[in-house]
């Protein structure tokens, strides 16, 4: 039983493994079919959808006889002169060399000639706004190369573009200091006014072309941000000026000495709640480019100084302001924010969008208590950083210089590509090793050139053809220079456009009822068919024509999906392999989809042929794949007898053995049964009485009368000879002795039995019991003797210690050496010694 269960488990595991292998194989086959370019190409029926499929080309040959005009690019189905397969190409328009200018005075070297620009279709960008990366005239600084190019790109093709960046020496810097002037920042204002000259001097060591500006903010003049009592509005705290939202105190100017004066003269104000209206101020400082004075070509720094948190979108509802922030400039002639009480605070995403649009680096200089908050904020605002400001702003100069160095020594590439275009960046930065996926490089010095490789991939064509041409800017974060890519998506074929030689209206090849484009006919509303030869004026007739291409009225698929319906007649598709054919009135038949055996249709041409999806077997073969012989000769035992030895059935020339009450039969002809009991039990009693004089027939008369069919032959050891079809039998008798014998029935019954039984040795139980008792007694005596020995040794040691102490005593019991006899003295006071 144990052996049978084990074999059943093995069979179950084997079947499970075969099933899993079949599933995996089918899945892989489906995957390979799904991603096979050839099968994907052949399903495209228009030129534009064909070239939008990776690896496909379109055949414009008139009268093309292939299955599909859209085919795999590497195929030779179509002559080269009629094949349209556009390739991705780039054309450099402007490629000015990177410059190392001092203060912006060095001229840039133009390497792209006017002739090359004209050949690439240049000239369209002449009207770009000032400050673009490629419109620099002589005297401008160039930090991005190249500046402009045209790119034609196919779907799913990657195109690599090299873009280089180098930080120019003396590049202009605009620094606008935006300060919280609530009451708690009063000591910071005083310190900043003293450090203004030092800040200007230090920045001019980096670049002489430096401008400095100053602005301040408090909060919206609304409850609950500010007390709206008239007296408190005018003087919210002692020695405070009236509360305001944001004020542009000093636009960016090269007159940096004015900075200290403006900061010192600015008055602090106050509000009620802890957060301030800093986001309002940041939005206005960025959006009001003209009022603030941001230059088109300069590194723009916005230093935001505060010791408090910030209000953001949604907080305005507390004060009754529900209009969202519009992101526009609202400064009056004196620099005050006019819409502070009219629209909500901007959101973080709005700030981030404005920062990206205007290439501004925001430096949050905040106190230690707020640093963790602003460190989280900079993760959501591109190109920003946060640094710890001392409580009195005494480290503001060091802070600005350190953050500027971090910003200027790092470059990160960004782009404005839409979701249809994916751009990934690779660079080795300043090393010579392999390029790694990164858009950022650090530790750059002035004049050091770093190159990025932009992998541009068009994922899909936009639905709106107007979006097939786009302009993409790739630029360093915080730098108002960029490389412009005029992208043209190759989503349509020229032969589909009027004016092309392959575009003909009312063409003869289309029965003058349609337009021939790219080799196929686009029929008018009243005709259909490959050559527009079928009339569709009568809708009923058209439905009847369509019905002639369908097997029944339960399907809406013409020609089984494997052909074209031409005026009610199916024209079956052609296969790339000329030996494979699709046939039938409804293209329902083929000669290539039958069952296979060993990767051969119907087990090969010698076994059968494939007719309409089913195998037609040749004489002598049968089965769904014609792999089975009709004859049962291979199931007959070599020595003759029944099919499969009478213990199985012959299926496809192979014996399928039975499993019954006797056991499981096996072998090529089901001639073996290792688990069957056979005649062992029947022969057991006679073997016992004849060989060992034991058993139920040990009486001589019983044994002689019942055991006449055989006489066992004694052998020293019983071994099976598999070639003689012998069966082994093993039993235990009443004395628990094992005896073995074997038998065979080839012609006559022969029995060979083991001469001597294998009996277990006799055990002398009385001796074992007495030995155990004696051992217990001896162990007990040994333990008692050991205990007696240990106690005796202990007593003797104690007595010896006592004797030693007694002998060391220096007195006996009658003498005490420290005892002194009392002494008495008597004097007569009247006696004077006379």
NURO-877005 format. One line per 3 residues: number of its first residue (from 1); for each residue z negated, x, y of C-alpha. Coordinates in steps of 0.1 Angstrom, whole numbers, plus 5000, padded with zeros to 4 digits. Example, Ala and Ser with C-alpha at 12.3 -4.5 7.8 and 13.67 -1.06 7.14 Angstrom:
2
1	4922 5123 4955 ~ 4929 5137 4989 $
! end
This chain:
834
1	5000 5000 5000 ~ 4992 5028 5024 ~ 5025 5045 5017 $
4	5044 5013 5022 ~ 5027 5006 5056 ~ 5034 5042 5067 $
7	5071 5037 5059 ~ 5072 5004 5077 ~ 5058 5021 5108 $
10	5084 5048 5106 ~ 5112 5023 5102 ~ 5099 5003 5132 $
13	5097 5035 5154 ~ 5132 5045 5143 ~ 5146 5010 5152 $
16	5128 5011 5186 ~ 5143 5046 5193 ~ 5178 5034 5184 $
19	5174 5003 5206 ~ 5162 5024 5236 ~ 5190 5049 5232 $
22	5215 5020 5232 ~ 5200 5005 5264 ~ 5200 5039 5281 $
25	5236 5046 5270 ~ 5247 5012 5283 ~ 5229 5017 5316 $
28	5244 5051 5321 ~ 5278 5037 5313 ~ 5274 5009 5338 $
31	5263 5035 5364 ~ 5292 5057 5357 ~ 5316 5027 5359 $
34	5299 5015 5391 ~ 5303 5049 5409 ~ 5336 5059 5394 $
37	5359 5063 5425 ~ 5390 5051 5406 ~ 5375 5017 5397 $
40	5361 5013 5432 ~ 5394 5021 5448 ~ 5415 4998 5427 $
43	5395 4968 5439 ~ 5406 4973 5476 ~ 5436 4952 5486 $
46	5438 4962 5523 ~ 5445 4996 5538 ~ 5415 4995 5561 $
49	5390 4986 5534 ~ 5407 5013 5512 ~ 5401 5042 5536 $
52	5366 5029 5543 ~ 5358 5037 5506 ~ 5349 5073 5498 $
55	5376 5093 5480 ~ 5403 5066 5482 ~ 5439 5068 5496 $
58	5465 5041 5504 ~ 5501 5040 5492 ~ 5526 5026 5517 $
61	5556 5030 5494 ~ 5579 5000 5495 ~ 5582 4983 5462 $
64	5552 5001 5447 ~ 5549 4992 5410 ~ 5514 5005 5403 $
67	5483 4984 5396 ~ 5468 4989 5431 ~ 5480 5006 5462 $
70	5445 5019 5468 ~ 5438 5048 5444 ~ 5417 5079 5440 $
73	5426 5106 5464 ~ 5433 5132 5437 ~ 5457 5109 5419 $
76	5495 5114 5419 ~ 5504 5077 5416 ~ 5521 5077 5450 $
79	5545 5102 5466 ~ 5528 5123 5492 ~ 5550 5111 5521 $
82	5538 5075 5515 ~ 5501 5084 5510 ~ 5477 5077 5539 $
85	5443 5094 5535 ~ 5429 5104 5569 ~ 5407 5135 5572 $
88	5377 5141 5595 ~ 5386 5164 5624 ~ 5370 5178 5655 $
91	5385 5189 5688 ~ 5365 5210 5713 ~ 5369 5197 5749 $
94	5344 5219 5768 ~ 5328 5251 5755 ~ 5311 5269 5784 $
97	5292 5300 5774 ~ 5254 5300 5776 ~ 5241 5316 5808 $
100	5211 5337 5817 ~ 5209 5327 5854 ~ 5182 5338 5879 $
103	5174 5308 5900 ~ 5207 5292 5891 ~ 5230 5316 5908 $
106	5250 5330 5879 ~ 5284 5315 5871 ~ 5291 5301 5837 $
109	5320 5314 5817 ~ 5345 5288 5806 ~ 5361 5295 5773 $
112	5379 5262 5766 ~ 5412 5263 5784 ~ 5427 5234 5801 $
115	5456 5234 5776 ~ 5432 5232 5746 ~ 5413 5204 5764 $
118	5446 5185 5770 ~ 5457 5190 5734 ~ 5424 5175 5723 $
121	5427 5145 5746 ~ 5403 5158 5773 ~ 5401 5145 5808 $
124	5384 5113 5800 ~ 5350 5128 5809 ~ 5358 5139 5844 $
127	5337 5112 5858 ~ 5305 5118 5839 ~ 5273 5117 5860 $
130	5259 5149 5875 ~ 5237 5168 5852 ~ 5256 5162 5820 $
133	5258 5192 5796 ~ 5294 5199 5801 ~ 5303 5190 5837 $
136	5287 5222 5852 ~ 5308 5238 5878 ~ 5305 5275 5888 $
139	5269 5283 5897 ~ 5253 5259 5873 ~ 5231 5270 5844 $
142	5243 5262 5809 ~ 5217 5260 5781 ~ 5236 5239 5755 $
145	5269 5249 5738 ~ 5294 5234 5733 ~ 5293 5207 5759 $
148	5319 5182 5748 ~ 5341 5174 5717 ~ 5361 5147 5700 $
151	5353 5138 5664 ~ 5373 5117 5640 ~ 5352 5107 5610 $
154	5357 5088 5578 ~ 5331 5067 5561 ~ 5306 5086 5539 $
157	5321 5120 5548 ~ 5298 5146 5563 ~ 5310 5167 5591 $
160	5291 5198 5603 ~ 5289 5206 5640 ~ 5273 5237 5654 $
163	5252 5233 5686 ~ 5234 5263 5703 ~ 5206 5264 5728 $
166	5192 5292 5749 ~ 5165 5290 5775 ~ 5179 5304 5808 $
169	5159 5327 5829 ~ 5146 5312 5861 ~ 5155 5276 5851 $
172	5144 5251 5878 ~ 5111 5233 5872 ~ 5100 5200 5888 $
175	5062 5194 5884 ~ 5048 5160 5895 ~ 5010 5158 5894 $
178	4999 5122 5888 ~ 4961 5119 5893 ~ 4935 5092 5887 $
181	4917 5088 5920 ~ 4889 5065 5909 ~ 4854 5075 5920 $
184	4846 5094 5888 ~ 4875 5119 5896 ~ 4862 5128 5931 $
187	4850 5163 5922 ~ 4883 5169 5903 ~ 4903 5160 5935 $
190	4883 5186 5955 ~ 4889 5213 5929 ~ 4926 5205 5926 $
193	4931 5208 5964 ~ 4915 5243 5963 ~ 4937 5253 5933 $
196	4970 5239 5946 ~ 4981 5272 5961 ~ 4972 5290 5929 $
199	4991 5265 5908 ~ 5022 5270 5930 ~ 5020 5307 5930 $
202	5016 5309 5893 ~ 5046 5286 5886 ~ 5068 5306 5910 $
205	5061 5337 5888 ~ 5080 5318 5861 ~ 5108 5305 5883 $
208	5115 5307 5920 ~ 5132 5274 5919 ~ 5100 5254 5917 $
211	5091 5221 5933 ~ 5058 5203 5933 ~ 5048 5167 5939 $
214	5017 5145 5939 ~ 5009 5109 5932 ~ 4977 5089 5925 $
217	4967 5056 5909 ~ 4937 5034 5903 ~ 4944 4999 5888 $
220	4957 4964 5895 ~ 4939 4947 5923 ~ 4930 4917 5902 $
223	4900 4904 5883 ~ 4886 4916 5859 ~ 4899 4951 5867 $
226	4888 4952 5903 ~ 4863 4931 5923 ~ 4884 4907 5944 $
229	4857 4900 5970 ~ 4873 4909 6004 ~ 4845 4934 6013 $
232	4848 4951 5979 ~ 4885 4953 5980 ~ 4884 4972 6013 $
235	4855 4994 6002 ~ 4848 4992 5964 ~ 4823 5020 5965 $
238	4806 5043 5990 ~ 4830 5065 6010 ~ 4859 5049 5991 $
241	4892 5036 6004 ~ 4908 5002 5994 ~ 4919 4998 5958 $
244	4956 5002 5950 ~ 4978 5004 5919 ~ 5000 5035 5924 $
247	5009 5055 5954 ~ 5036 5082 5956 ~ 5017 5106 5980 $
250	5041 5136 5980 ~ 5076 5136 5966 ~ 5088 5167 5948 $
253	5092 5194 5974 ~ 5096 5232 5976 ~ 5070 5231 6004 $
256	5042 5237 5979 ~ 5016 5245 6006 ~ 5017 5209 6016 $
259	5004 5200 5981 ~ 4968 5212 5988 ~ 4967 5193 6021 $
262	4979 5160 6006 ~ 4955 5162 5977 ~ 4926 5170 6000 $
265	4934 5142 6024 ~ 4938 5116 5996 ~ 4909 5091 5994 $
268	4893 5081 5961 ~ 4888 5044 5953 ~ 4871 5024 5926 $
271	4875 4996 5900 ~ 4853 4977 5876 ~ 4865 4983 5840 $
274	4867 5016 5822 ~ 4905 5018 5815 ~ 4928 5026 5844 $
277	4963 5015 5853 ~ 4978 5049 5845 ~ 5008 5034 5825 $
280	5019 5016 5857 ~ 5019 5049 5875 ~ 5038 5068 5847 $
283	5065 5041 5846 ~ 5071 5042 5884 ~ 5069 5080 5885 $
286	5097 5082 5859 ~ 5118 5052 5869 ~ 5119 5060 5906 $
289	5140 5091 5902 ~ 5153 5091 5938 ~ 5119 5084 5955 $
292	5101 5110 5934 ~ 5129 5135 5938 ~ 5136 5145 5902 $
295	5166 5168 5901 ~ 5194 5163 5876 ~ 5193 5199 5863 $
298	5157 5210 5860 ~ 5129 5209 5835 ~ 5108 5179 5845 $
301	5070 5180 5840 ~ 5047 5151 5846 ~ 5010 5161 5845 $
304	4988 5131 5840 ~ 4952 5138 5849 ~ 4923 5113 5841 $
307	4889 5109 5826 ~ 4894 5074 5813 ~ 4915 5053 5789 $
310	4946 5033 5798 ~ 4957 4996 5800 ~ 4989 4988 5781 $
313	5012 4958 5775 ~ 4992 4926 5770 ~ 4962 4936 5790 $
316	4977 4920 5821 ~ 4971 4886 5807 ~ 4934 4891 5814 $
319	4942 4890 5851 ~ 4967 4862 5848 ~ 4998 4884 5848 $
322	5023 4873 5821 ~ 5056 4887 5833 ~ 5065 4917 5811 $
325	5071 4951 5827 ~ 5108 4955 5835 ~ 5109 4993 5836 $
328	5125 4993 5870 ~ 5114 5011 5902 ~ 5094 4990 5927 $
331	5082 5014 5954 ~ 5084 5005 5990 ~ 5092 5028 6019 $
334	5057 5043 6021 ~ 5055 5049 5983 ~ 5033 5020 5972 $
337	5039 5001 5939 ~ 5048 4966 5951 ~ 5048 4948 5917 $
340	5013 4959 5905 ~ 5000 4923 5905 ~ 5033 4907 5896 $
343	5041 4922 5862 ~ 5022 4934 5831 ~ 5015 4970 5822 $
346	5043 4987 5803 ~ 5041 4993 5765 ~ 5039 5026 5748 $
349	5074 5021 5735 ~ 5087 5014 5770 ~ 5071 5047 5782 $
352	5086 5065 5753 ~ 5121 5051 5761 ~ 5119 5061 5797 $
355	5107 5095 5788 ~ 5137 5100 5765 ~ 5162 5086 5790 $
358	5150 5108 5818 ~ 5142 5140 5797 ~ 5107 5143 5811 $
361	5078 5162 5794 ~ 5045 5144 5799 ~ 5013 5166 5799 $
364	4981 5145 5794 ~ 4953 5166 5810 ~ 4922 5146 5801 $
367	4885 5152 5797 ~ 4869 5159 5763 ~ 4857 5124 5758 $
370	4892 5110 5760 ~ 4911 5138 5743 ~ 4912 5122 5708 $
373	4927 5090 5722 ~ 4955 5108 5740 ~ 4962 5131 5710 $
376	4970 5099 5691 ~ 4991 5087 5721 ~ 5014 5118 5722 $
379	5025 5111 5686 ~ 5044 5081 5700 ~ 5058 5096 5732 $
382	5086 5122 5727 ~ 5081 5156 5742 ~ 5045 5149 5753 $
385	5013 5169 5748 ~ 4976 5166 5754 ~ 4951 5192 5766 $
388	4914 5193 5775 ~ 4906 5192 5812 ~ 4873 5205 5825 $
391	4850 5178 5841 ~ 4858 5192 5875 ~ 4895 5202 5868 $
394	4887 5238 5873 ~ 4910 5249 5845 ~ 4940 5229 5857 $
397	4961 5259 5865 ~ 4955 5275 5831 ~ 4961 5242 5814 $
400	4995 5236 5831 ~ 5007 5271 5824 ~ 4997 5270 5788 $
403	5013 5236 5781 ~ 5045 5247 5800 ~ 5047 5278 5778 $
406	5043 5257 5747 ~ 5071 5233 5759 ~ 5095 5260 5771 $
409	5091 5281 5739 ~ 5099 5252 5717 ~ 5132 5233 5713 $
412	5137 5201 5694 ~ 5171 5184 5690 ~ 5174 5146 5694 $
415	5204 5122 5696 ~ 5212 5086 5705 ~ 5232 5078 5674 $
418	5233 5042 5662 ~ 5222 5030 5628 ~ 5258 5033 5615 $
421	5258 5071 5621 ~ 5232 5094 5605 ~ 5226 5129 5619 $
424	5204 5155 5602 ~ 5197 5189 5615 ~ 5195 5223 5598 $
427	5186 5257 5613 ~ 5172 5291 5604 ~ 5158 5292 5639 $
430	5154 5329 5649 ~ 5156 5342 5613 ~ 5186 5354 5593 $
433	5177 5334 5562 ~ 5192 5302 5548 ~ 5192 5271 5570 $
436	5165 5246 5563 ~ 5163 5210 5573 ~ 5146 5209 5607 $
439	5154 5198 5642 ~ 5127 5219 5659 ~ 5123 5257 5664 $
442	5093 5274 5680 ~ 5084 5308 5695 ~ 5116 5311 5715 $
445	5118 5335 5744 ~ 5140 5335 5775 ~ 5175 5343 5766 $
448	5170 5339 5728 ~ 5198 5319 5712 ~ 5191 5294 5684 $
451	5218 5274 5666 ~ 5215 5241 5648 ~ 5239 5227 5623 $
454	5242 5189 5628 ~ 5254 5171 5597 ~ 5270 5139 5610 $
457	5278 5111 5585 ~ 5293 5077 5591 ~ 5274 5054 5568 $
460	5296 5023 5574 ~ 5320 5009 5598 ~ 5305 4984 5623 $
463	5316 4948 5621 ~ 5328 4948 5657 ~ 5360 4970 5661 $
466	5349 4977 5696 ~ 5321 4998 5682 ~ 5345 5020 5662 $
469	5345 5044 5692 ~ 5311 5056 5704 ~ 5297 5084 5725 $
472	5268 5103 5710 ~ 5246 5128 5729 ~ 5228 5156 5712 $
475	5203 5173 5735 ~ 5171 5193 5735 ~ 5140 5172 5741 $
478	5129 5175 5778 ~ 5162 5191 5789 ~ 5188 5171 5809 $
481	5217 5188 5792 ~ 5235 5176 5761 ~ 5265 5180 5739 $
484	5287 5149 5741 ~ 5305 5138 5710 ~ 5333 5112 5715 $
487	5332 5097 5681 ~ 5362 5078 5667 ~ 5355 5061 5634 $
490	5385 5061 5610 ~ 5380 5025 5600 ~ 5416 5012 5603 $
493	5451 5023 5594 ~ 5478 5029 5621 ~ 5503 5010 5600 $
496	5482 4979 5606 ~ 5488 4980 5643 ~ 5519 4968 5661 $
499	5542 4996 5672 ~ 5538 5016 5640 ~ 5570 5022 5620 $
502	5553 5007 5590 ~ 5545 4975 5609 ~ 5573 4949 5609 $
505	5571 4913 5618 ~ 5593 4888 5599 ~ 5603 4916 5575 $
508	5630 4911 5550 ~ 5607 4924 5523 ~ 5583 4895 5531 $
511	5611 4869 5528 ~ 5610 4867 5566 ~ 5578 4847 5563 $
514	5553 4874 5570 ~ 5546 4908 5585 ~ 5550 4940 5565 $
517	5522 4963 5571 ~ 5513 4994 5552 ~ 5537 4984 5524 $
520	5522 4949 5518 ~ 5530 4915 5532 ~ 5507 4895 5554 $
523	5522 4860 5551 ~ 5522 4833 5577 ~ 5501 4801 5572 $
526	5529 4783 5554 ~ 5536 4809 5527 ~ 5519 4830 5502 $
529	5527 4854 5473 ~ 5533 4892 5471 ~ 5565 4887 5491 $
532	5556 4855 5508 ~ 5581 4837 5485 ~ 5558 4808 5478 $
535	5556 4778 5501 ~ 5522 4764 5510 ~ 5534 4735 5532 $
538	5523 4710 5506 ~ 5486 4715 5500 ~ 5488 4695 5468 $
541	5516 4717 5456 ~ 5497 4748 5465 ~ 5467 4736 5445 $
544	5489 4728 5416 ~ 5504 4763 5418 ~ 5469 4778 5418 $
547	5460 4757 5388 ~ 5489 4772 5369 ~ 5471 4805 5370 $
550	5438 4792 5356 ~ 5430 4785 5320 ~ 5411 4753 5329 $
553	5397 4734 5358 ~ 5362 4748 5353 ~ 5370 4782 5369 $
556	5381 4792 5404 ~ 5393 4827 5394 ~ 5430 4832 5392 $
559	5445 4851 5363 ~ 5410 4859 5348 ~ 5405 4882 5378 $
562	5429 4907 5363 ~ 5462 4897 5379 ~ 5478 4882 5410 $
565	5490 4846 5411 ~ 5526 4844 5423 ~ 5538 4808 5428 $
568	5517 4796 5398 ~ 5526 4825 5375 ~ 5502 4853 5367 $
571	5513 4889 5373 ~ 5489 4910 5353 ~ 5476 4942 5368 $
574	5490 4975 5355 ~ 5466 5001 5340 ~ 5466 5038 5349 $
577	5470 5046 5312 ~ 5504 5033 5302 ~ 5492 5027 5266 $
580	5467 5001 5279 ~ 5481 4967 5287 ~ 5468 4934 5301 $
583	5487 4904 5287 ~ 5485 4867 5282 ~ 5495 4837 5303 $
586	5463 4840 5323 ~ 5459 4878 5318 ~ 5431 4870 5294 $
589	5441 4895 5267 ~ 5442 4933 5265 ~ 5445 4960 5239 $
592	5416 4983 5251 ~ 5384 4963 5251 ~ 5378 4959 5213 $
595	5348 4973 5195 ~ 5348 5010 5189 ~ 5336 5032 5161 $
598	5331 5069 5167 ~ 5348 5063 5201 ~ 5380 5049 5185 $
601	5393 5014 5190 ~ 5389 4995 5158 ~ 5379 5027 5140 $
604	5413 5043 5147 ~ 5450 5032 5140 ~ 5446 5037 5103 $
607	5419 5010 5101 ~ 5431 4983 5126 ~ 5446 4974 5159 $
610	5432 4957 5190 ~ 5448 4923 5197 ~ 5435 4903 5227 $
613	5400 4918 5226 ~ 5396 4915 5188 ~ 5402 4940 5160 $
616	5429 4930 5135 ~ 5421 4951 5104 ~ 5446 4966 5080 $
619	5445 4959 5042 ~ 5415 4974 5026 ~ 5393 4973 5057 $
622	5371 4946 5072 ~ 5343 4942 5098 ~ 5343 4936 5135 $
625	5355 4971 5142 ~ 5374 4976 5108 ~ 5350 5003 5097 $
628	5341 4987 5064 ~ 5360 4990 5031 ~ 5367 4957 5012 $
631	5362 4975 4978 ~ 5327 4978 4963 ~ 5335 5010 4943 $
634	5312 5032 4964 ~ 5283 5009 4954 ~ 5286 5014 4917 $
637	5262 5038 4899 ~ 5279 5069 4884 ~ 5268 5060 4849 $
640	5280 5024 4852 ~ 5260 4993 4855 ~ 5255 4966 4881 $
643	5264 4969 4918 ~ 5236 4989 4935 ~ 5218 4990 4901 $
646	5210 4954 4904 ~ 5184 4961 4932 ~ 5206 4956 4963 $
649	5237 4943 4979 ~ 5269 4962 4989 ~ 5276 4959 5026 $
652	5305 4978 5041 ~ 5306 5001 5011 ~ 5269 5010 5014 $
655	5240 4997 4993 ~ 5213 4977 5011 ~ 5183 4979 4988 $
658	5159 4951 4981 ~ 5122 4950 4988 ~ 5103 4927 4964 $
661	5070 4923 4946 ~ 5077 4953 4924 ~ 5081 4976 4954 $
664	5108 4991 4977 ~ 5140 5004 4961 ~ 5158 5033 4975 $
667	5185 5058 4967 ~ 5223 5057 4973 ~ 5226 5031 4945 $
670	5191 5016 4948 ~ 5182 5034 4916 ~ 5148 5047 4928 $
673	5115 5029 4934 ~ 5087 5053 4942 ~ 5063 5025 4950 $
676	5071 5003 4918 ~ 5044 5002 4891 ~ 5070 5001 4863 $
679	5057 5001 4827 ~ 5027 5023 4834 ~ 5002 4996 4828 $
682	5020 4984 4797 ~ 5019 5019 4781 ~ 4984 5029 4792 $
685	4964 5015 4763 ~ 4986 5030 4736 ~ 4986 5064 4752 $
688	4947 5063 4754 ~ 4942 5054 4718 ~ 4969 5077 4704 $
691	4961 5108 4725 ~ 4924 5105 4733 ~ 4910 5079 4708 $
694	4896 5059 4737 ~ 4903 5026 4754 ~ 4904 4991 4743 $
697	4925 5001 4712 ~ 4904 5030 4701 ~ 4899 5014 4668 $
700	4923 5030 4644 ~ 4937 4997 4630 ~ 4942 4981 4664 $
703	4960 5012 4677 ~ 4983 5015 4646 ~ 4992 4978 4646 $
706	4999 4975 4684 ~ 5014 5009 4692 ~ 5046 5013 4671 $
709	5072 5016 4699 ~ 5065 5053 4707 ~ 5044 5083 4699 $
712	5034 5103 4729 ~ 5042 5140 4730 ~ 5013 5162 4742 $
715	5020 5186 4770 ~ 4997 5210 4790 ~ 5008 5197 4824 $
718	5029 5166 4832 ~ 5057 5172 4856 ~ 5086 5149 4867 $
721	5123 5158 4863 ~ 5141 5138 4889 ~ 5175 5142 4872 $
724	5162 5124 4841 ~ 5148 5093 4860 ~ 5113 5099 4847 $
727	5083 5078 4860 ~ 5048 5093 4865 ~ 5016 5073 4855 $
730	4980 5082 4864 ~ 4948 5064 4853 ~ 4910 5069 4850 $
733	4892 5058 4818 ~ 4857 5045 4813 ~ 4842 5080 4815 $
736	4858 5085 4849 ~ 4882 5110 4833 ~ 4917 5112 4847 $
739	4947 5113 4824 ~ 4984 5114 4832 ~ 5016 5107 4814 $
742	5053 5101 4821 ~ 5080 5081 4805 ~ 5118 5078 4806 $
745	5141 5051 4792 ~ 5174 5069 4789 ~ 5186 5055 4756 $
748	5151 5053 4740 ~ 5115 5052 4753 ~ 5100 5087 4755 $
751	5064 5094 4765 ~ 5048 5127 4774 ~ 5011 5128 4779 $
754	4986 5153 4792 ~ 4968 5169 4762 ~ 4934 5172 4778 $
757	4919 5147 4802 ~ 4904 5159 4835 ~ 4868 5149 4834 $
760	4842 5156 4860 ~ 4815 5182 4850 ~ 4782 5167 4836 $
763	4752 5168 4860 ~ 4716 5176 4846 ~ 4697 5151 4868 $
766	4662 5160 4854 ~ 4667 5196 4862 ~ 4678 5187 4898 $
769	4648 5164 4903 ~ 4623 5190 4889 ~ 4639 5217 4910 $
772	4636 5196 4941 ~ 4599 5188 4934 ~ 4591 5225 4926 $
775	4608 5236 4958 ~ 4588 5211 4979 ~ 4555 5224 4963 $
778	4564 5260 4969 ~ 4574 5254 5005 ~ 4540 5236 5010 $
781	4520 5264 4995 ~ 4539 5290 5016 ~ 4531 5270 5047 $
784	4494 5268 5038 ~ 4492 5305 5031 ~ 4509 5313 5064 $
787	4485 5291 5083 ~ 4455 5307 5066 ~ 4468 5342 5074 $
790	4473 5333 5110 ~ 4439 5317 5115 ~ 4422 5347 5098 $
793	4439 5372 5121 ~ 4430 5351 5151 ~ 4393 5350 5141 $
796	4391 5387 5135 ~ 4406 5395 5169 ~ 4380 5372 5186 $
799	4351 5388 5168 ~ 4363 5423 5177 ~ 4365 5413 5213 $
802	4330 5400 5212 ~ 4316 5432 5197 ~ 4333 5453 5222 $
805	4318 5434 5251 ~ 4283 5436 5236 ~ 4284 5474 5231 $
808	4295 5479 5267 ~ 4263 5463 5281 ~ 4240 5489 5299 $
811	4208 5470 5296 ~ 4191 5449 5270 ~ 4176 5415 5273 $
814	4142 5430 5284 ~ 4153 5452 5313 ~ 4171 5444 5346 $
817	4182 5475 5365 ~ 4184 5456 5398 ~ 4149 5442 5396 $
820	4124 5458 5420 ~ 4086 5453 5420 ~ 4072 5437 5451 $
823	4052 5460 5474 ~ 4022 5448 5496 ~ 4009 5467 5527 $
826	3977 5459 5544 ~ 3966 5471 5579 ~ 3935 5466 5599 $
829	3943 5459 5635 ~ 3909 5469 5646 ~ 3912 5503 5629 $
832	3927 5529 5653 ~ 3927 5558 5629 ~ 3893 5571 5640 $
! end
